[in-house]
Amino acid sequence: MTLLFFCILQVQAAWSETRPLVTDVLPSGVPLPAPAPAFEPPLEDPNAELLGDAYGVRPWLRHYGVHLNIQDVEELWGLAAGGLHPGPTYDGITAVTLQIETDPLFGWQNGLLNVSALQIRGRSFTGERLQALNSVSGYDVGRSTRLFEIWYGQGFLSNSLDLRVGSIDLDTEFLVSSSASFFLNASFGWPLSTSSNLYSGGPSWPFSAVGGRVKWSPASPFVLMGAVTNDNPTHGPFYSDIAATQRDPSGTSFSTAGGALFMGEAQYQLDMAPRRASGKEAGLPGTWKIGGLYDTGHFPDQRYGSHRVPLASPESSGTPLYHRGNWLAYAVVDQMIWRDSRDARKTINIFMRATTSDTVRNIFAHEIQAGVTFDGMIRGHRDDTIGVAWGTSFYTTSAEAHARDAIRFGTSTTGQLRQEHHVEITYQAAMTPWLILQPDFQYFRNVGGTSLSSETGRPVRDGFVLGLNMTTTL
């Protein structure tokens, strides 16, 4: 073991921890690379940032291995029909990311220190006007000014292995679909099945958790990843009337209480079309993934209380029966299915993602999402993208039984459970290299996943939502 460690230290100079894309700090609605794990981040281009070289400050910082990125997102949402309260709502965030290569400043080769922070503002459109299970936007979260991630990464073994330790966000690398992340609905980033079934939604935007991640590419088509983090980033109970962002408003609790969350993923890169020898056609790249997670924490039974009496019964204590451990498995497909032979920037990409999980501890047993994006199809707008996507979640048998119990005992306020479906149609327009406008339409069927509103006691009509996202890279 000592000899192996010594060998690793000798070869680590061959490669440094790869700097993540600056868009990784945002949960959705950003341009992403083709679906291939071998993607190399583009060279820094001052024309892609509003402030450019910032009067020479950025080149001076880069000389010392320091990279500063600022992104600002402004969103307007309007409920055109259905839901609870038609009308408009605003939300927005400013994200700052500082990346420091350790070699120029400290002489430690091939290391990277990454720190990011968020200023989140506005109101919750989904909670206040729509009352849907799936948030219309990844930015539709509680107000806060908070630390997002702080981690140190180190590269080893000639571009085949890298490690990260610190407070990390898992949904930038695990369970993610590059094509799905183009859409604004939050479930196309970190799905409803994880955000509802884990404590505080797990280590996902805008939360991170103490832990480590290893990424290894044993051969060029394969990538293997594993992570171990704390399972409860805000150190709160599973059920709480206090929003997670209020329990840890600064993002600096660095909780180590609760259980451990283990996550693993295997990726396979393939090309559905042989590349031409001339290199004029870049093929049809795709990334296929399988993975899963296991949480060692304690999770509430969805039907029975601590005395094994149905929770809906008037005789119940109201305290759920807790079980040790929880799991989820998933599969993700990102695939380019067409590319114009005369213009390689014209492409059609599809994605599919499915999850399955425990049926006793969780609200949702299965989740399915699928969509298609069309890149560069509009003449004169080669950087624009059009997308259509759909998703739905299936309740567990325990959650359905609890709803039937509540109707039988007369304690139900929401009626029967129904699958909520959401459809999104969106258009991303690259106005300049640093400014993106994204008008968006979303339709929700069976809003809230129930037959009655918990707020009004009346049926909730299907929701029709219009939105506009503006993302500026400063």
Legacy VTK file of the C-alpha trace (Angstrom):
# vtk DataFile Version 3.0
C-alpha trace
ASCII
DATASET POLYDATA
POINTS 474 float
0.000 0.000 0.000
2.866 2.388 0.842
4.528 1.627 -2.490
1.253 2.264 -4.349
0.791 5.605 -2.609
4.370 6.597 -3.446
3.806 5.739 -7.123
0.651 7.822 -7.205
2.508 10.823 -5.813
5.182 10.431 -8.477
2.741 10.497 -11.388
0.347 13.142 -10.103
2.268 15.892 -11.931
0.926 14.477 -15.193
-2.498 15.940 -14.578
-4.266 18.383 -12.343
-7.811 18.327 -11.047
-10.022 19.427 -13.942
-11.610 22.814 -13.378
-15.386 22.342 -13.544
-17.512 24.299 -15.988
-18.538 27.677 -14.615
-22.144 26.678 -15.321
-21.884 23.890 -12.713
-22.813 26.397 -10.020
-26.248 26.861 -11.656
-28.938 24.161 -11.442
-30.577 24.596 -14.860
-31.184 26.743 -17.901
-27.579 26.984 -19.076
-25.850 25.860 -22.285
-24.104 22.544 -21.744
-21.656 20.474 -23.796
-22.532 17.485 -25.940
-23.414 14.370 -23.886
-19.913 12.919 -23.502
-17.819 12.516 -20.315
-14.616 13.231 -22.267
-15.679 16.833 -22.898
-12.883 19.329 -22.279
-13.874 22.788 -20.986
-13.225 25.485 -23.596
-10.417 27.980 -23.223
-11.364 31.116 -21.341
-12.733 33.733 -23.721
-13.024 37.329 -22.453
-15.734 37.958 -25.059
-17.951 35.439 -23.250
-18.125 37.674 -20.174
-19.793 41.065 -19.886
-16.812 42.625 -18.093
-14.294 40.995 -20.424
-10.752 41.274 -19.047
-12.049 43.713 -16.406
-9.381 46.297 -17.253
-6.614 43.720 -17.013
-7.616 42.315 -13.627
-8.640 38.887 -14.930
-5.405 38.223 -16.914
-3.393 39.311 -13.855
-5.338 36.884 -11.648
-4.996 34.066 -14.200
-1.214 34.542 -14.113
-1.370 33.464 -10.471
-3.818 30.627 -11.177
-6.860 32.504 -9.848
-10.138 32.401 -11.786
-13.184 34.465 -10.786
-16.606 33.978 -12.376
-19.861 35.818 -11.647
-23.235 34.783 -13.040
-26.544 36.549 -12.551
-29.978 35.020 -13.177
-33.235 36.972 -13.282
-36.584 35.224 -13.743
-40.192 36.317 -14.166
-42.996 33.774 -13.839
-46.702 34.156 -14.459
-49.599 31.801 -13.770
-51.858 32.226 -16.798
-54.546 29.767 -15.649
-55.195 27.089 -13.042
-53.214 26.635 -9.851
-54.093 28.788 -6.844
-53.541 32.487 -7.512
-52.946 33.719 -11.089
-50.365 36.473 -11.384
-46.640 37.211 -11.692
-43.658 36.423 -9.426
-39.955 37.308 -9.541
-36.927 35.315 -8.426
-33.214 35.612 -9.049
-29.731 34.642 -7.918
-26.169 35.870 -8.205
-23.492 33.170 -8.103
-19.804 33.848 -7.507
-17.178 31.158 -8.061
-13.505 31.438 -7.119
-11.094 28.755 -8.355
-7.425 28.740 -7.322
-4.820 26.492 -8.926
-2.391 25.670 -6.140
0.777 25.353 -8.241
1.359 29.052 -9.137
0.603 30.336 -5.639
1.693 27.563 -3.290
3.929 25.274 -5.350
1.658 22.272 -4.818
1.213 20.782 -8.240
-2.083 19.761 -9.793
-4.424 20.904 -7.060
-7.523 23.084 -7.260
-9.361 24.958 -4.528
-12.982 25.777 -5.415
-15.223 28.165 -3.451
-18.663 29.365 -4.534
-21.377 31.491 -2.939
-24.992 32.343 -3.764
-27.281 35.314 -3.184
-30.845 34.067 -3.684
-33.787 36.473 -3.776
-37.438 36.742 -4.761
-40.539 34.739 -3.880
-41.598 31.148 -4.453
-43.890 31.060 -7.471
-44.487 27.317 -7.104
-45.464 27.476 -3.448
-47.444 30.701 -3.433
-49.253 30.601 -6.789
-49.098 27.116 -8.328
-48.776 24.646 -5.405
-47.176 21.979 -7.609
-44.858 19.162 -6.527
-42.298 20.012 -9.211
-40.917 23.551 -8.910
-41.063 25.565 -12.125
-37.425 26.567 -11.611
-34.320 25.456 -9.789
-34.050 29.027 -8.490
-37.468 28.808 -6.816
-36.034 28.309 -3.315
-35.976 30.301 -0.095
-34.133 33.594 0.110
-30.615 33.460 1.514
-27.046 34.618 1.051
-24.981 31.503 1.494
-21.825 29.571 0.893
-22.490 26.927 -1.743
-19.405 24.722 -2.100
-15.872 24.695 -0.735
-13.640 21.818 -1.746
-10.092 20.872 -2.686
-9.456 18.640 -5.707
-6.335 16.732 -6.686
-5.528 14.958 -9.943
-3.586 11.698 -10.294
-2.531 9.050 -12.772
-2.307 10.851 -16.095
-5.808 12.211 -16.423
-7.550 9.098 -15.129
-8.238 9.781 -11.439
-9.233 12.783 -9.366
-10.323 13.274 -5.779
-12.330 15.999 -4.064
-12.838 16.625 -0.348
-14.746 19.370 1.399
-18.344 20.527 1.308
-19.629 19.327 -2.061
-22.830 19.340 -4.084
-23.573 15.965 -5.659
-26.091 17.002 -8.294
-23.474 18.715 -10.467
-22.005 15.292 -11.327
-24.302 12.471 -10.155
-27.744 11.652 -11.555
-27.426 14.531 -14.017
-28.435 14.634 -17.669
-26.692 17.280 -19.768
-29.711 17.628 -22.063
-32.248 17.654 -19.210
-30.323 20.400 -17.399
-31.099 22.727 -20.293
-34.718 22.916 -19.050
-35.792 25.258 -16.249
-38.116 22.978 -14.229
-36.194 21.965 -11.109
-36.988 18.264 -11.483
-34.909 18.074 -14.677
-31.874 18.845 -12.530
-32.156 17.004 -9.189
-35.329 14.930 -9.589
-38.383 14.977 -7.330
-37.677 11.434 -6.135
-34.421 12.508 -4.451
-35.494 15.981 -3.320
-38.585 14.485 -1.612
-37.100 11.245 -0.272
-33.886 12.598 1.354
-33.274 14.925 4.304
-33.430 18.535 3.043
-33.377 17.106 -0.473
-29.852 15.758 0.018
-26.588 17.478 -0.984
-28.137 19.267 -3.951
-28.391 22.897 -5.063
-28.394 25.194 -3.101
-26.976 22.913 -0.397
-23.703 21.037 -0.085
-22.529 18.480 2.449
-19.254 17.457 4.050
-17.667 14.523 2.248
-15.499 13.347 -0.596
-15.757 12.239 -4.207
-13.547 10.063 -6.404
-13.745 9.954 -10.216
-11.813 7.338 -12.192
-11.585 6.543 -15.901
-10.005 3.076 -16.190
-10.425 3.133 -20.003
-11.467 5.882 -22.406
-15.169 4.874 -22.834
-15.745 4.337 -19.096
-16.018 6.644 -16.098
-16.629 5.450 -12.537
-17.597 7.800 -9.719
-18.218 7.366 -6.028
-18.978 9.738 -3.163
-19.568 9.657 0.584
-21.153 12.701 2.235
-23.272 13.632 5.196
-26.918 12.920 4.354
-28.459 15.975 6.039
-26.894 19.256 4.838
-29.056 21.517 7.054
-29.140 19.304 10.188
-32.936 19.363 10.475
-35.684 16.763 10.985
-37.193 14.958 8.019
-40.500 16.807 8.481
-40.242 20.472 9.440
-42.320 23.638 9.196
-39.074 25.596 8.844
-37.662 25.917 5.342
-34.279 24.263 4.843
-32.687 27.562 3.792
-33.829 29.097 7.100
-32.335 26.284 9.182
-28.922 27.012 7.692
-29.198 30.465 6.064
-25.443 30.936 5.628
-24.531 27.454 4.365
-21.793 27.148 6.982
-23.219 24.595 9.423
-21.056 21.811 7.889
-23.245 19.237 9.594
-21.826 15.816 10.454
-24.896 14.637 12.374
-27.323 12.060 11.019
-26.357 9.364 8.554
-23.926 8.884 5.694
-24.947 9.071 2.052
-23.111 6.734 -0.334
-23.502 7.391 -4.056
-22.001 5.610 -7.054
-22.303 5.901 -10.816
-20.895 4.186 -13.905
-20.827 5.991 -17.254
-20.250 4.638 -20.732
-19.486 6.909 -23.659
-20.394 5.763 -27.145
-20.688 7.103 -30.662
-23.671 5.967 -32.732
-22.075 7.123 -35.996
-18.511 6.383 -37.163
-16.402 9.508 -37.421
-15.204 10.401 -40.875
-11.484 10.254 -41.474
-11.563 13.886 -42.612
-12.914 14.905 -39.221
-15.674 17.006 -40.799
-18.338 15.045 -38.970
-18.041 14.719 -35.210
-20.252 11.646 -34.942
-23.242 11.120 -32.651
-21.867 11.079 -29.090
-23.840 9.793 -26.147
-23.421 9.007 -22.471
-25.292 6.159 -20.775
-25.263 5.992 -16.977
-26.411 3.713 -14.200
-26.074 4.490 -10.526
-27.587 4.463 -7.095
-27.423 5.760 -3.558
-27.724 4.327 -0.053
-28.437 6.455 3.001
-27.683 5.048 6.467
-30.037 7.504 8.232
-33.479 6.878 9.707
-36.505 7.446 7.491
-40.221 7.696 8.314
-42.713 5.032 7.337
-45.237 6.545 4.942
-48.216 4.697 6.443
-47.647 3.610 10.047
-46.904 5.499 13.266
-44.487 4.636 16.048
-47.063 2.296 17.661
-47.740 0.622 14.297
-51.140 2.305 14.098
-51.971 3.974 10.759
-50.843 7.600 10.848
-54.235 8.689 9.513
-56.061 7.110 12.454
-57.362 9.421 15.221
-55.681 7.006 17.659
-52.241 7.558 16.118
-49.583 9.459 18.035
-48.788 11.343 14.821
-45.144 10.287 15.066
-44.071 8.050 12.162
-42.390 4.699 12.596
-38.757 5.164 11.543
-36.650 2.651 9.596
-32.895 2.469 9.244
-31.497 3.008 5.749
-32.883 4.054 2.366
-31.920 3.445 -1.255
-32.514 4.643 -4.817
-31.320 3.355 -8.206
-31.330 5.191 -11.520
-30.453 5.133 -15.207
-29.744 8.104 -17.485
-29.378 8.255 -21.260
-28.051 11.312 -23.104
-27.781 10.681 -26.829
-27.295 12.757 -29.940
-29.455 11.117 -32.627
-28.894 13.443 -35.614
-26.290 15.887 -36.875
-26.360 17.875 -40.101
-23.534 16.638 -42.334
-23.036 20.163 -43.709
-23.278 22.043 -40.389
-22.098 20.088 -37.346
-23.735 22.614 -35.001
-27.204 21.511 -36.105
-28.073 18.561 -33.879
-30.963 16.719 -32.252
-30.409 15.244 -28.772
-32.652 13.107 -26.602
-32.547 12.253 -22.924
-34.292 9.727 -20.707
-33.987 9.285 -16.960
-35.675 6.796 -14.646
-35.430 6.200 -10.895
-36.742 3.531 -8.547
-36.607 3.448 -4.751
-37.878 1.857 -1.551
-41.691 1.685 -1.304
-42.032 1.841 2.512
-39.830 4.803 3.458
-40.423 7.038 0.460
-43.264 9.089 -0.986
-42.319 8.338 -4.591
-41.352 4.887 -5.839
-40.539 5.629 -9.481
-39.890 8.657 -11.664
-39.626 8.966 -15.440
-38.464 11.894 -17.549
-37.764 12.286 -21.254
-37.153 15.078 -23.703
-35.589 16.287 -26.924
-33.532 19.358 -27.819
-32.918 20.911 -31.238
-29.685 22.896 -31.581
-28.919 25.491 -34.249
-32.072 24.863 -36.281
-33.062 28.499 -36.818
-31.266 30.276 -39.643
-29.093 33.081 -38.353
-29.312 31.771 -34.763
-26.865 28.856 -34.732
-26.329 29.041 -30.957
-30.038 28.855 -30.072
-31.773 25.735 -28.743
-35.394 24.570 -28.674
-36.507 21.889 -26.214
-39.545 19.832 -25.239
-39.596 17.625 -22.127
-42.027 15.700 -19.902
-41.842 14.097 -16.493
-43.953 12.311 -13.884
-43.544 10.512 -10.560
-45.360 7.452 -9.170
-46.402 7.267 -5.535
-45.312 4.322 -3.392
-47.860 1.759 -2.253
-47.365 2.992 1.319
-48.187 6.597 0.394
-51.278 5.480 -1.525
-52.409 3.327 1.416
-51.972 6.304 3.770
-54.200 8.434 1.512
-56.887 5.718 1.521
-56.597 5.466 5.322
-57.135 9.226 5.659
-60.276 9.076 3.524
-61.547 6.066 5.501
-60.920 7.739 8.887
-62.260 11.084 7.673
-58.977 12.910 8.324
-58.102 13.617 4.685
-57.679 17.227 3.556
-56.285 16.511 0.093
-58.413 13.647 -1.202
-56.989 10.977 -3.472
-53.417 10.888 -4.747
-52.870 11.486 -8.440
-49.754 11.517 -10.584
-48.593 15.032 -11.348
-47.398 15.394 -14.961
-45.406 18.370 -16.163
-44.542 19.349 -19.732
-42.053 22.067 -20.622
-41.481 23.814 -23.953
-38.576 26.237 -23.961
-36.405 28.287 -26.298
-32.915 29.442 -25.374
-31.694 32.454 -27.358
-28.017 33.413 -27.210
-28.324 37.190 -27.536
-24.576 37.672 -27.024
-21.822 35.302 -25.816
-22.544 36.532 -22.281
-26.336 37.030 -22.322
-28.973 34.309 -22.683
-32.732 34.841 -22.796
-34.986 31.818 -22.324
-38.779 32.169 -22.699
-40.516 29.161 -21.195
-43.928 27.478 -21.090
-44.924 24.752 -18.613
-48.142 22.772 -18.251
-49.025 20.898 -15.044
-51.684 18.200 -14.856
-52.984 17.044 -11.452
-51.269 19.972 -9.736
-49.909 18.988 -6.335
-50.450 15.282 -6.947
-53.803 15.290 -5.122
-57.439 15.723 -6.022
-57.980 18.639 -3.584
-55.934 21.658 -2.539
-54.705 21.503 1.060
-55.144 25.295 1.227
-58.670 25.688 -0.163
-60.130 22.170 0.042
-61.250 22.507 -3.573
-59.952 20.797 -6.724
-56.874 22.449 -8.210
-57.175 23.179 -11.907
-54.377 22.263 -14.309
-51.702 24.936 -14.357
-50.479 26.947 -17.364
-47.247 28.787 -16.616
-45.279 31.359 -18.627
-41.750 32.362 -17.717
-38.663 34.224 -18.836
-35.107 33.481 -17.685
-32.227 35.899 -18.275
-28.724 34.592 -17.510
-25.763 36.965 -17.655
-22.121 35.925 -17.298
-20.173 38.813 -15.811
LINES 1 475
474 0 1 2 3 4 5 6 7 8 9 10 11 12 13 14 15 16 17 18 19 20 21 22 23 24 25 26 27 28 29 30 31 32 33 34 35 36 37 38 39 40 41 42 43 44 45 46 47 48 49 50 51 52 53 54 55 56 57 58 59 60 61 62 63 64 65 66 67 68 69 70 71 72 73 74 75 76 77 78 79 80 81 82 83 84 85 86 87 88 89 90 91 92 93 94 95 96 97 98 99 100 101 102 103 104 105 106 107 108 109 110 111 112 113 114 115 116 117 118 119 120 121 122 123 124 125 126 127 128 129 130 131 132 133 134 135 136 137 138 139 140 141 142 143 144 145 146 147 148 149 150 151 152 153 154 155 156 157 158 159 160 161 162 163 164 165 166 167 168 169 170 171 172 173 174 175 176 177 178 179 180 181 182 183 184 185 186 187 188 189 190 191 192 193 194 195 196 197 198 199 200 201 202 203 204 205 206 207 208 209 210 211 212 213 214 215 216 217 218 219 220 221 222 223 224 225 226 227 228 229 230 231 232 233 234 235 236 237 238 239 240 241 242 243 244 245 246 247 248 249 250 251 252 253 254 255 256 257 258 259 260 261 262 263 264 265 266 267 268 269 270 271 272 273 274 275 276 277 278 279 280 281 282 283 284 285 286 287 288 289 290 291 292 293 294 295 296 297 298 299 300 301 302 303 304 305 306 307 308 309 310 311 312 313 314 315 316 317 318 319 320 321 322 323 324 325 326 327 328 329 330 331 332 333 334 335 336 337 338 339 340 341 342 343 344 345 346 347 348 349 350 351 352 353 354 355 356 357 358 359 360 361 362 363 364 365 366 367 368 369 370 371 372 373 374 375 376 377 378 379 380 381 382 383 384 385 386 387 388 389 390 391 392 393 394 395 396 397 398 399 400 401 402 403 404 405 406 407 408 409 410 411 412 413 414 415 416 417 418 419 420 421 422 423 424 425 426 427 428 429 430 431 432 433 434 435 436 437 438 439 440 441 442 443 444 445 446 447 448 449 450 451 452 453 454 455 456 457 458 459 460 461 462 463 464 465 466 467 468 469 470 471 472 473
